[in-house]
Amino acid sequence: MSELPSLRELLGDEGALIVVERLGGTRVFVPEFITAEHPLRETLGEKVFGDLVRYFGKSMILVPLARHWRVEIYASQNMTHAQIARKLGCGETMVYRALKKLRAERDQMVLNF
């Protein structure tokens, strides 16, 4: 499983953001059982690690970078375009384009109702 919507549905936005920020762009094997010494437990925290094990235990997941979604999240936290770009490791132009695309999608949804 590698899609952001699935991670968001199963872990919630906060849990999905933790996973994406810390493991985005990598393949991760999720163990079948929760163990105290597993590195993912330290990386993700107790709750998120437990949820991952329950949902994805004994499987490999491809964690997306989810840059556009993260742009939306960070913008809602009143981060500047420069701060968002640095956090994502991209240029400000990508941030501007992502926000423009998000606004267009929202406008289109409003017109459809």
NORGILIN-V829719 format. One record per residue. N is the residue number from 1. PHI is phi in whole degrees, 0 to 359 (NA if undefined). OMEGA is omega in radians with two decimals (999 if undefined). Layout:
BEGIN
{{N & PHI & OMEGA} {N & PHI & OMEGA}}
END
This chain:
BEGIN
{{1 & NA & -3.08} {2 & 222 & -3.04} {3 & 265 & 3.12} {4 & 301 & -3.13} {5 & 304 & 3.13} {6 & 293 & 3.10} {7 & 298 & -3.14} {8 & 295 & -3.13} {9 & 295 & -3.05} {10 & 279 & -3.05} {11 & 251 & -3.02} {12 & 80 & -3.10} {13 & 297 & -3.13} {14 & 296 & 3.13} {15 & 295 & 3.13} {16 & 297 & 3.13} {17 & 297 & 3.10} {18 & 299 & -3.12} {19 & 297 & -3.10} {20 & 294 & -3.13} {21 & 296 & -3.04} {22 & 265 & -3.05} {23 & 230 & -3.07} {24 & 306 & 3.11} {25 & 86 & -3.12} {26 & 237 & 2.99} {27 & 266 & -3.07} {28 & 230 & 3.01} {29 & 271 & 3.13} {30 & 262 & -3.09} {31 & 292 & -3.13} {32 & 285 & -3.08} {33 & 235 & 3.08} {34 & 280 & 3.08} {35 & 235 & -3.07} {36 & 295 & -3.02} {37 & 264 & -3.11} {38 & 291 & -3.11} {39 & 300 & 3.12} {40 & 295 & 3.13} {41 & 297 & 3.10} {42 & 289 & -3.08} {43 & 293 & -3.00} {44 & 257 & -3.06} {45 & 93 & -3.04} {46 & 303 & -3.04} {47 & 293 & -3.09} {48 & 295 & 3.10} {49 & 299 & 3.12} {50 & 299 & 3.11} {51 & 296 & 3.12} {52 & 300 & -3.14} {53 & 297 & 3.14} {54 & 297 & -3.07} {55 & 273 & -3.00} {56 & 242 & -3.07} {57 & 312 & 3.12} {58 & 64 & 3.09} {59 & 215 & 3.10} {60 & 260 & 3.07} {61 & 238 & 3.05} {62 & 257 & -3.08} {63 & 275 & -3.11} {64 & 286 & 3.03} {65 & 286 & 3.06} {66 & 50 & -3.07} {67 & 297 & -3.10} {68 & 295 & 3.10} {69 & 296 & 3.13} {70 & 294 & 3.06} {71 & 302 & -3.14} {72 & 298 & 3.14} {73 & 298 & -3.08} {74 & 293 & 3.09} {75 & 296 & 3.12} {76 & 291 & 3.08} {77 & 268 & 3.11} {78 & 62 & 3.03} {79 & 282 & 3.09} {80 & 285 & 3.10} {81 & 300 & 3.14} {82 & 294 & 3.12} {83 & 297 & 3.12} {84 & 297 & -3.13} {85 & 300 & 3.12} {86 & 296 & -3.11} {87 & 295 & -3.13} {88 & 271 & -3.11} {89 & 71 & -3.14} {90 & 222 & 3.11} {91 & 271 & 3.12} {92 & 298 & 3.13} {93 & 301 & 3.11} {94 & 297 & 3.12} {95 & 295 & 3.11} {96 & 302 & -3.12} {97 & 295 & -3.14} {98 & 297 & 3.13} {99 & 293 & 3.10} {100 & 297 & 3.12} {101 & 295 & 3.11} {102 & 298 & 3.11} {103 & 297 & 3.14} {104 & 296 & 3.12} {105 & 295 & 3.12} {106 & 295 & 3.13} {107 & 299 & -3.14} {108 & 294 & 3.11} {109 & 296 & 3.12} {110 & 296 & 3.14} {111 & 293 & -3.11} {112 & 283 & -3.11} {113 & 265 & 999}}
END
